[in-house]
Amino acid sequence: MEQNTRKRKILNIIKFFVIVLAISVFACQPYLNNRLIYTHDLGYHLNRIISISQNLNIKVFPSFIHSRLLDNLGYANSIFYPEIFLYIPAILMSLLHLHPLTVYKIFLIMITFFTFITTYISVKGIFKKKEIAWLSTLLYVFSLYRLTDIYVRGALGEILCFVFVPLIFYGLYEIIFGENRKWWIISIGLFGIANSHVLTFIMIIPIILVLCLFNIDRIFNDKKRFLNLFIAGILGVVLCIGFFGPMLEQKVNDKFYVDGASLLSSDTIKEYATSLSMSLASNLKSGFALDSSAKENSMSEGIGAILLICAGLIICRKGLSYKENRFEIQIFILGSIVYLMTTKMFPWEKCEFLKVIQFPFRLNFIPTMCFSLIGAKSFYEIVTNKRDSIIIFSLIILLISGYVLSSVELNFNSKVYKTFEDVIGIFENQVGNLEYLPVDTDIKDLNLYNVNNKENTINFSQVGSKIEFEYNEDNFDFEINIPLIYYKGYKANLIDENGNKIKLQVSKNNSNGHVLLKSDENLKGKITVEYKMTAIQGICYCITDLGILFLIGYIIIDYRKRKLIQ
């Protein structure tokens, strides 16, 4: 009997995963072809994947410097923009020798699959009903803002964050309202978001603080809840320091354009805010983030009518009270406030401190999560024949989503992207707005030379971020400009005529922002310059690795304890 029950459970799990995979493929069906969909940031993110893959091919791991960018001067994308999850498509590209766009499309299907899984697990953990979890997950996966991120913006970092945002809400609910056993879920969510997109991480922290503030009485009245919240926060810091530590090391060591030059003013952000009419739209439109009154083909900036209608169903529920439905009312209020913040109704011009998010519509991931939760729960509560109603509404969501996906335009910007095969050449040096370039760096100077004799350039060989050359000059002081953008971590050695290895002083050439080699002696020999892990990077990675091992160990031990109790 037990064996039959176990087999039935296994079959149900397999069936569930097959259905989820089918839905994930359906959600990505506009990409099931050999054509290109123009998206705003596609070139930037493809370059990240290609660069990691190329570094893996030459056995460089981890990938700190994207050496092929900026005419091989190297760009430290990996240090400033989290890339841990991009190793998945990069490894596929290296092992299977697939086209970068093919790998990108496969990766989107994988992201959608795991978004479905984490959302379903999270909502089921909160409401304890698989019907609500199913409906909420469909609303979330097929939300207009998420589809816009995929098919218009190409915002890969934000798309990845959709996998982990549900874990934040589930983790908070578990600590504040739930059994308070799986407190570590929020730590996993923080790790995932921190290693996907920095701005989303910055935006989610205030949301966590607000929900904690809403429930400060429950937290402080129960010492165990407070303790577990504190431990989850500490573990979150430990898991995230592997990314933020190395990034902060660079920012302390130098000044970058991201520290000021790339930020928009609060008045400019007000212009990017969504008009109320656009925020109510439900079509998946291409274009850019401009008001529809200024440009007819502006992108969709709302979250879709389905989510808004579903969230509004909360007013139709009978017996709703703050005492019994505290969490639901809180997330409805939170989602509504943040949704209004994305519009021109919010006084952005008076909120200078919020300009870091650049585009107000970026906040849409919060009402998308909140309204998916409350919308599914409210629908479940007001319908009578729950099973049939959930099935019918699920089919309606899929049909509407299929119609929305059919409006995705292939190669709508043909002047920029001509053919599938030409795309990589066009993307060759797309590095965003050079946010992570040290201020006053000269990206036109591609020569290696002694700074006291610039006219006499020196030949060199380069593999990745590693440069080798022979130096035989003795008429000038030993000061050599290396055609690599300076980031803390470059090391250099010289092998002299006697085979002695001499460590060279590495610093920044303040005249052009490149790597500068110095020595008090006039040395000769073979010089090697390459990027190496710094001490702080190594320490931060070890701390995060230990945190991951602790978390895995704790989960295993806790699971075994529960099994013994049962």
N, C-alpha and C positions, 0 to 999 in steps of 0.2 A: 504493500500500500504506500509506504513512504517512498519507495523507489519510483512508483508511478507519479506521485505528487512532485517529486524532484524533476522527473523528465518533463512533466507538464510545465513546471516553472521555467526550465531551460528553454523549452520550445516557445513559451510566451516571451521570454527575453529576446530570443533570436528573431521572432516575429516583430517585436517592437523595434529592434535595431534596423531591420530590413525596411520597415515602414518609414522610419526616421531618415534613412539613407535615401529612399525614394523621394521623400518630401524635400530633402536637401538638394538633390539633383534638380527637382522641379523648380525650386527657388532660384537656381543658377542656370535655368534653361536658356536664357538669352546668350549665354557663353558657350553653349554646346554646338560649336561650329568652328571653322578655321578663320574666322574674321575677328576684327578688333573692335571693341567698344571704346570710344574716346572717353576718358575720364580725366579730371583735372590733375590728379597726382600720380597717374599710372607710371609715367616715365621715372619719377623720383623713386617710387617703391620697387619698380623693376630693377633699377640700378642697384638698389640695396641688395636684392636677392642675387643678382648677377655677381656683384662684388664679393659677397660671402662665398658663393660657389667657386669663384676663381681663387680665392684665398685657400679654400679647402683643397683645391686641385694642386696647389703648390705646398700643401701641408702646413699652412699657417692657421693656427687655432689657439686661442680665440681670435676672431677677426676684429682688430681694433681700428685699422686704417683701411679705407676703401682706396687702394693705391691707384686704380685705373682712372679715377676721377680727376678733373682739372688738369688734364694733360699729364697724368702720372705724378702730379705734385702730392697727391694723397689727401683725403678728406676724412676726418674722424667722425663719420656718421655713427658708427657703432657705439661710441662713447657717449654721445649726446642724445641719440634717438634709440630707444630700446629695440633690440633685434633678436632676442633669444628665440622667439617663435619663428623667425624667418629662416632659421637653420633647417626647418622642416622642408620648405620648397627648395632651398639651396642644396640640401643633400640629395633630394630627388633629382634635381637638375644635374648634379655631378655624377650620380650613380647611373641614371637612366639616359643621360645625354638628351634630355628633352628640351624643346624650345622654351625660352623663358616665359612666353605668354601661355603656353600649354601648362607649365608648372603653376603659374599664377592662377589659372582657372581651376585646376585641381585643388589648390590651396583654399580657394574661396568655398568650394564644396565642403572641404574638411572643416573650415571655420563654421559654416552654417550647420553642419552635423553636430558639432560640439556645442554650438549655441543652443540648439534644440535640447540636447541632453542636459546641460547645466540648468537651463530654464525650467525644464520639466521636473528635475530633481528638487530644485529650489522651491517652486510653487507647491509641489506635492508635500514638501517638508513643512511649509507654512500652513497650508489649508487642509492637509491630510485627505484630500480628495483627488483621485487621478483624473476625474472629468474636468475639474477646474484647472488642474495642471496642464492638461492637454489643450484646452481652449486658450488659456493664458499664453502658452508657448507659441501657438499658431499666431496669435495677435502680435506677439513680440517679434518672432522671426520674420513675419511678413509686414511689419510696420513700415510705413512710408519713409520714415527717416533712415531706417537701416537700409532699405533698398536704394535710397538716394545716395547713401554713403558708398554703396557697392557700384552702382551703375552710372552715377553722375560725378561724384567727387573722387572716387577711387581712394578714399581715405582708409588705407589698410590698417593703420594703427587703431583708429576708432572702430573699425569693423571687428578687429580682434577683441576690443574691450567689451563688445556685446556678449562675448562668451562669459565674462567674469562679473559683470554688473549684477546679475541675479544672485550670485553667491554673496555679494555684499549685503543685499536685503535679507537673504535667508540667514546669513550669519548673525546679523543684528536681531532679527526676530527670534532666533534660537536663544540668544543670550538674554534678551529683555523679556520676551513673552513665552518662550518655549521651555523645553526640558533642561536647557543650559548644559547639555553634554557636548554638542558639536560646536563648541565655541571657536574652534580652529578654522571653520569654514570661511569666516570673514578674512582671516589671515591669508588664505589661499586666494581669495578674491583680490585683496590688495596686491599680492605678489603678481597676479596675472595682469592687472591693470597697469601697475608700475612698469612692467616689462612689455607693455603694448603701446601706451601713449601717455606721455607726461602730462599734457593738458587735461586729459580725462581724469588722471589721478588727482590733479590739483582741484578739479571740480567736484570729485566724489568725496573728498575729505570734509568739506563743509556740510554736505548732506548727512554724513555719518554723525557729525557733531550736533546737527539740528535734531536728528531723530533721538540721539542720546539726551539732549536737553529737554525734548518733549516728554521723555520718560525718566527724568532724573530721580523722581520719587521711587520708582520700581528698582532702579539701579542701586540707590543708596540704602534702601530699606532691606535689601537682600545682599549680604556680604559676599556670597558666592557669585552672584551675578556681577557685582562690581569687580571682584577678583578676576573672574574669567574674562571680562571685558578688558581689564588692564593687561592680563597675560596675552590676550589676542592682539592687543595694540603693540606690545613689546615684540611679539613674534612677527607681526607685520613689518615692523621696523627692521628686524633682523633679516627677513626675507627680501626686503626691498633695498637694503644697503648695497647689495651686489651691483645694482645699477646706479643708484644715486651717489654712492661714495666716489667712484671713479669720475663721474661727471662733475661733482663739486670740486674734486681735486684740480681738474683742468680749469674750472672757472675761477678758482682762487689764484691759480698760477698765471692766468692771462685774461685779457678782455676780449670778448667775442661780440659779433654783431647782434646775436640773440639777446644780449644784455640791454639793448636799448634801441638800436637802429631799426630793427625789424618790427618793433611794437607799434601798433596803431594808436592814435589818440582816442579818447573817449568820445569825442564828437564824431570821428570817423566811424567808430563802432556803432554809434546811433544810426548812421546811414545804412549800415549793414543789417540792422535789426529788421525783423519781418513785419510787413504791414498786416493788419488784422485779416484782410481779405485773403492774402497769400497763406496765412497760417491755417486757414480753414480749408484750403485746397486739398484735393486727394489724388491728383494725377502726378505721375512720375515724369517730370519735365527735365530736359537737359538745359545747359546754360551755366550762368554764374550767379553769385549771390548779390543780385541787385533787385531793387524794388520793381515790381511788374509795371508800374507806371513809367519807369525809366527804360525798361527793356522788355520786349514782349517774350523773348525766349529765356527768361530767367529760370533758374533751377527751382524745384520744389523745396520749400523751406519749412513745411509743417510736419505734423505727425500723422495726418490722415483722418478722414471723417469717421471711419470705423472705430478707431480708438476713442475719439471724442464722444461718440454716441454711447459706446459701451461704458465709458467712465461716468457718463450722465445717468446711467441706469441706477446709480446709487440712490438717487432721490425717489425711486419707485419701490425701494425695499421697505417692508413693514418691520416694525420692531427694532429698527436700527438705533443703537444707543452708544454713547461714547464709552460707557463702562464695559459693555460687552464687545464692542467692535472698535476698540481704541486704535489698534494698528491700522485697520482699513481706513478709518476716517483721517488719520494722520498722513498716510501716504496719498490719499486723495487731495488733501489740502496742499501737501508738499508739491505734488505733481502739477496742481493748478497754478500755484504761485510761480514755479519755475517756468511753466508754459507761458505765462504772461510776461515773464522776464525776457523771453525770446523775441517779443514784439516791440513795436515802437511806443507802446503804452508805458514801458518801463523807462525811467529817467536815466538812461545810460550816460548822458553828458555830465551827470553829477556823480558818477561812480567811477572815478579814475582808477581805483584799485582793482576794478574788474576787467580792465582792458587787456590783461594777459590772455584771456580766452580768444581774442581777436574777432571771432564771429559769434554773435548771440545764438544762432541756430545750433551751435555745438551743444548747448544745454538740452537739446531735445531728447537726448538719451535718457534723461531723468523722468520726464513725463511719459515717455514711451514705456519704461519699466513700471512706473506707478500705475498708469492707466491700464496696462496689460493685466496687472494683478487685480486691481479693483474692478475692472470691466468684466473679467471672467467670473469673479466671485459674485458680483451683482447679478449677472445673467443667470448663474446657477441658482441663486436664491429666489428669483422672481418667476422662473418657469416652473410648470407643474410636472410635465412628463420630461424629467431631466435627461435621461439617456437619449431619447429621440431628438430632443431639442438641441443637445450638444452636438450630435451627429449632423443634424441639418445645418446648424450655424457654422460648424467646421467646414462643411462643403461650400457654404456661401463664402466664407473667408478665402478658401482655395480658388473658387471661381473668380471672385473679384481680384485676387492677387494675380491669377493667370491673365486676366484682362489688363491689369496694370503693367505686368511684365511684358506683355505684347507691344507696349508703347515704347520700349527701350529702343533707341536708335543706334544702328550699327554704322560706325564711321561717319557720324553726322558732321564732323569737322574734317572733311576730306582735304582741305587746304593744308592742314597740319599733319595728318596721318594718312598717307596715300595707300600703301599696301601693307599687308601683314609682314612681308619680308623686309620692308624698309624700316620698320619701326625701331629696331635696335639702334640703327645708325642715327636716327633722329633723337633717340634718348641718350646718346653717348655721354653727354656731360650735364644732364639735368640733375641739379643739386639743390632744388628749391630756391630759396632766396639767399643762399650762402649764410644762413643763420649761425652756423658753427665754424665760420672762418674767423680766425683772429683778426682783430681790427688792424687796418693799414697793411694788410698782406698783399704783395704784388703777385698776382697769378699769371702774369705774362712773362716773368723772368724764369726761363726753363734751363738755364745753363749752370754748370758746375765750374767754379773758378776761385782763385785766391782773391779776396776782396781788395787787395792792394795791387792787383793786376787783372782787372776785369776783362780786358780785351783778349787775354790768352785763356780761352776756355779749355777745360779738361774733359777728355772722353771718359765715359763710365758705362757700366752695364747695370741693368736694373731688373729685378724679379720681385714683383709685389712692391712692398715698401722697403726692400733691401737694395742698397746701392753699393757697388764695389768699383774701385778705380786704383790706378797706380799714381803715386805722387812723388815727383822727383825734383821739385822746385826748391832752391835754397837761397834765392836772391831776395826773398821777402819774408816777413814775419808769417808764422804758421796761423793763418786765419782763412778757412775755406768755407765758401758758401755752397751748401748742398741743396739741389732743387727738390726739396721736400718741405711742405708746410710744417712749421714747428708746432708740435704738441708735446707736452711733457711725457717722456717715456722713450725718446730716441736715445740709442746708445751707439758708440763708435769705438772701434779698435784698429790699431795699426800693427801690421807684422813687418818688422824691419828686416834688413839684409841678413841678420844673424838668426832670424826666426823667432825673435823675442816679441811677445805680445804686449802692446802698450795701450792702456786705456786713455782715450782722448776726452777732453772736456767738451761737452755738448751744451750749447745755449741757443738763444733766439737771436737771429740777425735782425736788429731793430730797424734796419733800413728797408727790409722787404718781407719780414715775417717768416723767413726760411730757417732751416737748421744751419747752425754755424759751429764749425769745429775750431778749437783753439789749443795751442800748446806753447809753453814758454821756450821750447826747443824747436829748431828747424829740422823736423823729422822727414825721413823718406821711407817709402815702402808701400805695401798694399793695404788700403783702408777699406773697412767694411762699416756701413751705417745701416742700422735697422731698428724697427720699433720693438721694444721689449716691455713686458708687464712691469709696472711700477710696484713698489712695495705696498702702497696704499691699495692699489687694484687687487693685489694678491691677498691682502688681509681681508678686504671687503668680500671677495669671492669665497674665501674660506669661511667667513662668518655666515654668509648666506647658505653655503653648502651644509654647514653644521646645523643651521636652522631647518633645512629641508630634511636632513637625517633625523633630527629630533621629532619633527612633525610626523614623518612616516612611522617612526618607532612608537610614538604616542598613540597613533591611530590603530596600529596593529595590536598593541597591548590592551587598549581600551576595548577593541572588538573582541578579543579573547576573553576578557573579564565578563563582558555581557553574555557571551556564549556559555560561560561556566555558570553564571547566575540563572540563565534560562534552563 
